[in-house]
């Protein structure tokens, strides 16, 4: 089970931190990722950032130098620190755990960036 928290409303240029708590999996074996899906109907879910089981991070170009992903294997959590937020960051954000062909998803948390 993956449970996200930390979404909400932020002003442009502001910050938010998303957290995802995992249970029922051997967390340290899983890569963890954050995806987002913008509210526009034609927008597909896109990868925002991921962190491998050995803590190697990856960021999509649009969030590089603004977002930071981290994991805590002692607490089974993954965190996405978001700064310098832009209106185009508005989306539902989903936590994902992946290992080989196995994928688990959280229910999502909404992030709105607006003045």
C-alpha positions as CSV (number, residue, x, y, z in Angstrom):
1,X,0.0,0.0,0.0
2,X,1.2,3.5,-0.9
3,X,-0.2,6.5,0.8
4,X,0.6,10.0,-0.4
5,X,0.4,13.2,1.7
6,X,1.4,16.8,1.5
7,X,-0.5,18.1,-1.5
8,X,-2.3,21.4,-1.5
9,X,-2.3,24.9,-2.8
10,X,0.9,26.8,-3.3
11,X,1.6,30.2,-4.9
12,X,3.9,30.4,-7.9
13,X,7.5,30.4,-6.7
14,X,6.4,28.6,-3.5
15,X,7.3,25.2,-2.1
16,X,5.5,22.0,-1.2
17,X,6.8,18.6,0.0
18,X,5.0,15.4,-0.9
19,X,5.5,12.2,1.1
20,X,4.6,8.6,0.3
21,X,4.5,6.0,3.0
22,X,4.8,2.4,1.8
23,X,3.6,-0.8,3.6
24,X,3.3,-4.4,2.6
25,X,6.5,-4.4,0.4
26,X,10.2,-4.9,1.0
27,X,10.7,-1.2,0.5
28,X,14.5,-1.2,0.2
29,X,14.2,-3.5,-2.9
30,X,11.9,-1.2,-4.8
31,X,12.6,1.8,-6.9
32,X,10.3,4.6,-6.1
33,X,8.9,7.3,-8.3
34,X,6.5,10.2,-8.5
35,X,4.3,10.7,-11.5
36,X,1.8,13.4,-12.2
37,X,-1.3,13.9,-14.3
38,X,-2.4,17.4,-15.2
39,X,-6.1,18.2,-15.2
40,X,-6.4,18.8,-18.9
41,X,-8.2,15.9,-20.5
42,X,-5.5,15.2,-23.1
43,X,-2.7,15.1,-20.6
44,X,-1.2,11.7,-19.9
45,X,0.4,10.7,-16.6
46,X,4.1,11.6,-16.8
47,X,7.1,10.6,-14.8
48,X,8.4,13.5,-12.6
49,X,11.2,11.9,-10.7
50,X,12.4,8.5,-9.6
51,X,14.9,7.0,-7.2
52,X,16.4,3.6,-7.5
53,X,16.8,1.1,-4.7
54,X,20.4,2.3,-4.5
55,X,19.2,5.9,-4.2
56,X,20.2,7.1,-7.7
57,X,17.8,9.9,-8.6
58,X,16.4,10.8,-12.0
59,X,14.4,13.9,-12.9
60,X,12.4,14.9,-15.9
61,X,13.8,18.0,-17.5
62,X,11.0,20.3,-16.5
63,X,11.6,19.8,-12.8
64,X,15.4,19.6,-12.7
65,X,17.0,22.0,-10.2
66,X,13.5,22.6,-8.7
67,X,12.5,19.2,-7.3
68,X,14.4,16.8,-5.1
69,X,13.5,13.2,-4.5
70,X,14.7,11.2,-1.5
71,X,14.0,8.0,0.3
72,X,14.3,6.8,3.8
73,X,14.6,3.0,4.0
74,X,14.2,3.0,7.8
75,X,10.8,4.7,7.5
76,X,9.7,3.2,4.2
77,X,9.0,6.6,2.8
78,X,9.9,8.6,-0.3
79,X,9.7,12.4,-0.4
80,X,9.4,14.9,-3.2
81,X,10.5,18.4,-2.3
82,X,9.2,20.9,-4.8
83,X,10.4,24.4,-4.9
84,X,10.1,27.3,-7.4
85,X,6.7,25.9,-8.2
86,X,5.0,27.0,-11.5
87,X,1.3,26.9,-12.5
88,X,2.2,24.1,-14.9
89,X,3.2,22.0,-12.0
90,X,-0.5,21.8,-11.1
91,X,-1.5,18.1,-11.3
92,X,-2.5,15.1,-9.3
93,X,0.8,13.5,-8.1
94,X,1.0,9.7,-7.7
95,X,3.6,7.6,-5.8
96,X,4.8,4.5,-7.6
97,X,6.8,1.6,-6.4
98,X,8.5,-0.6,-9.0
99,X,10.5,-3.8,-9.0
100,X,11.0,-5.8,-12.2
101,X,7.5,-6.0,-13.8
102,X,5.7,-5.2,-10.5
103,X,4.2,-1.8,-10.0
104,X,2.2,-0.4,-7.1
105,X,0.4,2.9,-7.1
106,X,-0.9,5.3,-4.6
107,X,-4.3,7.1,-4.8
108,X,-2.7,10.4,-5.6
109,X,-2.5,13.8,-4.0
110,X,-3.5,17.1,-5.6
111,X,-1.1,19.9,-6.1
112,X,-2.4,23.3,-7.3
113,X,-0.1,26.2,-8.0
114,X,-2.0,29.4,-8.3
115,X,-2.0,33.0,-7.1
